[in-house]
């Protein structure tokens, strides 16, 4: 993922990040399932997808923490 793509995704709302996280998890599940029966052409795709899910979770956590801090003020 390129830096400008990351910046664009990081600016998404929590709802949009949740939707993308759901899609990424579903894709991850399908790829892992497919990989069990026949090897993938690019197995690094699993690694990249796992990292993408982690990034999405991190950005969601940051946004939720920021909104909680803002609510406490």
C-alpha positions as CSV (number, residue, x, y, z in Angstrom):
1,X,0.0,0.0,0.0
2,X,1.4,3.3,-1.0
3,X,1.7,6.3,1.3
4,X,-1.0,8.4,-0.4
5,X,-3.4,5.4,-0.2
6,X,-2.7,5.0,3.5
7,X,-3.3,8.7,4.1
8,X,-6.6,8.5,2.2
9,X,-7.8,5.4,4.2
10,X,-6.6,6.9,7.4
11,X,-8.9,9.8,6.9
12,X,-12.0,7.6,6.5
13,X,-14.7,7.5,9.2
14,X,-15.0,4.7,11.7
15,X,-18.0,3.3,9.9
16,X,-16.1,3.2,6.6
17,X,-13.1,1.6,8.3
18,X,-15.4,-1.0,9.8
19,X,-16.9,-1.8,6.4
20,X,-13.4,-2.1,4.8
21,X,-12.3,-4.3,7.7
22,X,-15.2,-6.6,7.1
23,X,-14.3,-6.9,3.5
24,X,-10.7,-7.5,4.2
25,X,-11.5,-10.2,6.8
26,X,-13.8,-11.9,4.3
27,X,-11.2,-11.8,1.6
28,X,-8.6,-13.2,4.1
29,X,-10.9,-16.1,5.0
30,X,-11.5,-17.0,1.3
31,X,-7.8,-16.8,0.5
32,X,-6.8,-19.0,3.5
33,X,-9.5,-21.5,2.6
34,X,-8.4,-21.6,-1.1
35,X,-4.8,-21.9,0.0
36,X,-5.6,-25.1,2.0
37,X,-6.6,-26.9,-1.1
38,X,-4.3,-25.5,-3.7
39,X,-1.3,-23.2,-3.3
40,X,-1.9,-19.6,-4.2
41,X,0.0,-18.0,-7.0
42,X,1.2,-15.3,-4.6
43,X,1.2,-16.5,-1.0
44,X,2.6,-13.1,0.1
45,X,-0.9,-11.8,-0.5
46,X,-2.0,-13.5,2.8
47,X,0.8,-11.7,4.7
48,X,-0.1,-8.3,3.1
49,X,-3.8,-8.8,3.8
50,X,-3.1,-9.7,7.5
51,X,-1.1,-6.5,7.9
52,X,-3.8,-4.5,6.2
53,X,-6.4,-5.8,8.7
54,X,-4.0,-4.9,11.5
55,X,-3.6,-1.3,10.1
56,X,-7.4,-0.9,9.9
57,X,-7.8,-2.0,13.5
58,X,-5.1,0.4,14.6
59,X,-6.7,3.3,12.8
60,X,-10.1,2.4,14.2
61,X,-8.7,2.3,17.7
62,X,-7.0,5.7,17.2
63,X,-10.3,7.3,16.0
64,X,-12.3,5.8,18.8
65,X,-9.8,6.9,21.4
66,X,-9.8,10.4,20.0
67,X,-13.6,10.6,20.1
68,X,-13.6,9.4,23.7
69,X,-11.0,12.0,24.7
70,X,-13.1,14.6,22.9
71,X,-16.3,13.5,24.7
72,X,-14.6,13.8,28.1
73,X,-13.6,17.4,27.5
